Amino acid sequence: MFALLLAAQILQSGADTAGLMRPGVSQALATRRAAQVGDVRYALDLDLTRLDSARGHVRISFRLRSPGDVIVDFRGPKLMSAVVNDVASPDLDWNGSHLRIAQRFVKAGANSIDAQFTTLIAPAGAPIIHFHDETDAHDYLYTLLVPSDAHALFPCFDQPDLKARLTLELTVPAGWIAIANGRASTAAPPTHFRFAETEPLPTYLFAFAAGPYARFVGGPRSTPLLVRTSRAREVEVDSLQNQVASALGSLEQYFGTPYPFQQFQYMLSPAFPFGGMEHPGVTMFNEESFIYREPPTLNQRLGRRATIYHEVAHQWFGDLVTMKWFDDLWLKEGFATYMAAKTQDLEHLPNPWMSFYLRNKPAAYDVDVTIGTTPIWQQLGNLDQAKSNYGAIVYNKAPGVLKQLNYLVGDSAFRAGVHAFLAAHRYGNATWRDLLGAIGAAAHQSLDDWGAQYILRPGMPVIEQHLEVANGRIRRLWLVQRPAQPSLSGPGPWPIRTQVALVRQNAPTTLLPVVLRADTTDVSAAVGEPAPDFVFANANDYAYAMVLPDSASVVWLQRHVGAVDDDFLRAMLWGSLWDLVREARLAPKVFVGAALRELPNERDEQIAAGIVGRLRRGLEAYLSPADRDSLVPVAERVLLSGGVDARRPYGIRKSQLDAYIDVATTPAATARLDSWLDSTTAAGLPLRQPSRWSIVTRLVAVAAASADRRLAEEERRDTTAGGKRRAFVAGAARPSPDTKGAYFGRYIADRTLNEEWVTASLRAFNDPDQSALTLPYLGAALDTLPWIQRNRRIFFLGSWLAAFIGGQHDATALRAIDDYLATHSLPIDLKQKVLQTRDELERTVRIRRSYGGGA
Ligand SMILES: [Zn+2]
């Protein structure tokens, strides 16, 4: 009764809506409005003939279910007028965030609001991104509104559960083309584009692109692809068109429903801050990672395919059925990544689940073991904080948890549940409870407890293996699980269904299915089995848990991990050994030694790349100075010979050569890098522009005598937009206080600086060997977080923190962060992000303290 009364009051007029007028879109506003408004349509008209701002007009049509003020969201620079139901209102009640239409101007049933406004166009910090191509002086525009920039573009109800039909018209300069969510009408004059009304879409999926783009139409589905003119010749059109068609076909089959929008069109967006974005009709991919400037490694190809499948899967999961609110972001992200792997498995592509493991699990565990982690479902009070919900938990943990769910209920119940979910909420919205309800119904079991443990509970389990052997046979094998962060997760086990592998060389592997329901689980089926070389409690990666092998297994693995035949298993075992290092239970020197020993023999490109990545982290951060001095020359030698070895696959050679360039420290190695710049090859491989820039960046970072000259020469040699970007990145690596000061100043004050350039340069700026130079910026980098949250796009904040904190490795820096957190009251979401990143620094300090590295 109380709640009902309160709701009735809120829906009344005037001062009651004052609280809802604050910046952003609060959940209170969204809830009220979803109950009040329906049948929303936007007719939006934008003039894009200037490159700094656009003038626009929108007509918002909607049905009002209950009387009360109507609040429209708009935070663009200028709102000139608003006419309600064709009657101009005398005064405009607009506070820069929202426009309030007093209830006396609206009526029950059909209403309309006409608004004239301007919106910003800029390289960064605007809803319309402007990219200027230095190569041919062309200009390109595209929008990116997720999660809450639709109301920076135009006045609207900016919340995912007020899906609306959009009719868009664009006026553009001569010679441009444009695409949008709806199909383009052919009748329009050449500088005017009119697009058909869309299916119901959430505002964050509204999108268009305009500019002198090159357009390809082809492939099995005749899909249109846009790319900027100067790079059109480099695109592997056939390969992309085939993968898009293949993903569309497989997903239509799996979901049992045809592509649900007018037309699948896609584009390669220049200087795109994400990997991809799933707007129906304007699906965007990152140009930089989709056009290869040199022959790609297998990992690059697999990454590109995984991104295509992810964005295509979103057309159903996210676009057709949308989360009700961004607290359920995981629903679409987790599903898209999980489906990307599942589809590749259904298409019989090689080893998709190993790639899935490598791409997701270590990244998920790295965040989920920290005290700053969040549940998969993340409460969200206001859409302007939604960016904080993006990260490894929704992108990497959620798909891992879905894999566990699929294994728990089985393939047919999982698929039947997904079908029922999609059918029930087509063109509408849903929550995670709807999904688990549908899958649970199909599986004839309640998933309530499962949801409470995996969706609502923060943190993750660590499983420790214990093994007792007597007379060559297993006497007892038991698994003990505990929360990685007991104070955060609380006590009690997660329900886990897994497979335990008992592995002996030259004997078949024994796989034992096990369900963990308690803190300690005995694997009784193992008793009496021959003593294995090693045990691994997450064979095939069904469980979402960090597995720490028992001591006998560790002893065997650190000597023989490379001898494990099964690629997928070997990939996971390297992960477990690395986890032991990060838990300060295995000396980094032992891991680095194993990596250097096995790298020359590792035949799988993806695993080799994983070993190289960990080797680099071990060398740059974990080893004691003495160990580092003795092991860096060995690493240089191993990586160089891996790069030179003509018997090995190109991808393995290339990734080792790249790593060699990045770790080259000894005078002989940096002199070799320098000499390669006078050649057309390096280590027997063709030397192309990206590697040339990596070499220049390294020479700048180590302050080689030739660095300035080489940088200047390379800038003259590569005059493309990409070259300008790489020169900017290389400059950030210069170990001088003036350079660091100048770059940091531009990062936060230069509005003309493209956001993606900043992201690309952060690692060079925070070179781990320059921690003394960058430490003074740590406090300022943290001070900037609220500004970043308001002004930068989704993934920027994580990259920023990872770079500034990741470039540090001693106790002084750790203290600086802790002092900062103690003396500043950051909003909880930002504090969690800092704590997630701080964890790696804390581990680094602990490892160095435990293994003689000092701190
Ligand atoms: Zn996604």
Boltz pocket constraint, residues with backbone or C-beta under 6 A from the ligand:
constraints:
  - pocket:
      binder: B
      contacts: [[A, 276], [A, 310], [A, 314], [A, 332], [A, 333], [A, 336]]
      max_distance: 6.0
